[in-house]
């Protein structure tokens, strides 16, 4: 039986995936914030390297089978059965390979504990291999309500209940390991309950060749993309004087990547699966890309400005005072949030339209820029510095954004003026955040909150006050000149404010 791709339901899918991502972020933030206060900082450094190694290997362990199932408009039971057998077999194979290679990785980083950590985490290869098909089919059919219940229940049980209980009882890094494995196991079980499918021990060679064709290109793209995103942490881990420095840098990169991960989860699911359904309709694709850029600019640019201006408060709030020294690194890396969010839109478009060769070339350039820049920053004469690594990442990210924008213009035929117009509203909203920070200076005693408040409460008050002030300024901007948020298309504004009750305010906002 052949399953043809339905029409994309962006509205319902985006709603449920937004809920899913929001809940995941809140739960993950709560878990990391608590864990950072329960286990040593160097444990995050060790775990960072282990996760980078396992994450890189996992790209090969799946060979792009999941994306191939999503991208292919005509999937049969033979495809799904073949994908299950092949993915599970690769999972077992790569688990065995990692198990025996773990001592060599530990020797390279001069950290014996990495051996056992890697061996346990590599069980994820088998778990992921067994659940590739149901997860991919849920995304392909845009059943994000089911994905929400699977992910939220797995995170609550695996991270918050088991992980934090073990950490509170002195399990250290093993609390992190146990939480990860439990979460992945529960996710796999949930996927199969939500999307049961054919299981067998035989595969169809024709179906396998078809999937591996696209999957191979997707694997190269994902491999370079993953390496480019982790090479800075790997360099710091190899060159840093101790694991505490690696832990500080890894958590800084984590904070920077969190908003990008949120958008990435939306792009890799809603945008990717939706664009794959409309890949033959070029004009519709162009409109989807420009709308996505517009939405990102309105949300992410002001968020980026806020994060840069409140880097210290965000760091202490989420990671605790023991990570205060990471503030300069976090401040620099936060400048990448908006840029990487735009890049995610380009990534989803390239994957959906099978323009993976172009994407791989852009990612390779970024990988080289980050890798060489990070190595220079850590080994240059006069002493290395993780702050300079952060600058290398920021500069390379800016160059990658320019390359992706150039592909959108010349590869997709989107007019440069249209892209710029879609970004301007976000820049204006970013200015309201700056104005909001200025107005905070007129609130008596806000900046001098001292010993009467614990650091987390103090920082929550300051960040919340900044957000509220900025929103008030933004509202004034909208009331005075509502058309500034159009980005060259007033249908967006009319859709947003068209839900208001009829009256003078509605007429003013949508006219």
DALIN-V107392 format. One record per run of one state. SS is the DSSP state (~ for helix, > for strand, _ for the rest). FROM is the first residue (numbers start at 1). TO is the last residue. If there is no record, write none. Layout:
BEGIN
ss=[SS	SS]
from=[FROM	FROM]
to=[TO	TO]
END
This chain:
BEGIN
ss=[_	>	_	~	_	~	_	~	_	>	~	_	~	_	~	_	~	_	~	_	~	_	~	_	~	_	~	_	~	_	~	_	~	_	~	_	~	_	~	_	~	_	~	_	~	_	~	_]
from=[1	2	5	10	37	41	63	65	72	74	77	109	113	122	124	141	144	169	173	195	205	240	243	278	282	310	311	320	321	335	337	353	356	380	386	411	416	441	446	449	455	481	482	486	490	498	504	511]
to=[1	4	9	36	40	62	64	71	73	76	108	112	121	123	140	143	168	172	194	204	239	242	277	281	309	310	319	320	334	336	352	355	379	385	410	415	440	445	448	454	480	481	485	489	497	503	510	511]
END
